[in-house]
C-alpha cells in the first residue's frame, strides 16, 4: 500500500519518503495531517475511488506506529461500511504493507484537500463516531 504524504505529515512522521512508485491506484492513498477539535487527525483519500478514511485523535506515540493504525483504520472502516470480511482481508493481503512517498501530483493533492475541507464540516460528529483504533 502506497501512502503519499503531504510535507506536513512527513515532518510529523520524521521520515524520508521513498521515491514515488507506480502502484495499482486501488492500493494508493494520499494522506494529510489536519487538526479537528484541537486533535491531530490524518485524512486518507484513495486514489482510485476517492474513498475517505479519517484517523482521529492521534497522539505522538501513535505516529510511531502509524503503519498499524492506517491498516487497522482502513480495515475497521470497511467493516463498518458492511463490506464482507473476506473482501476486506483480501484487500489488506494484496496491499502488502505500507510504503511512504511524497504526493504524486497537484490534481491528487487538490482532491485530498477538498476531502479534508469536507471532513472539517462534520468535525462535531467525530466525537460521537470516534472509536479507538488500537
Secondary structure, 3 states (H helix, E strand, C coil): CEEEECHHHHHHHCCCCECCCCCCHHHEEEEEEEEECCEEEEEEEECCCCCEEEEEEECHHHHHCHHHHHHHHHHHHHHHCCCCHHHHHHHHHHHCCCEEEECCCHHHHHHHHHHHHHHHHCHHHHHHHCCCCC
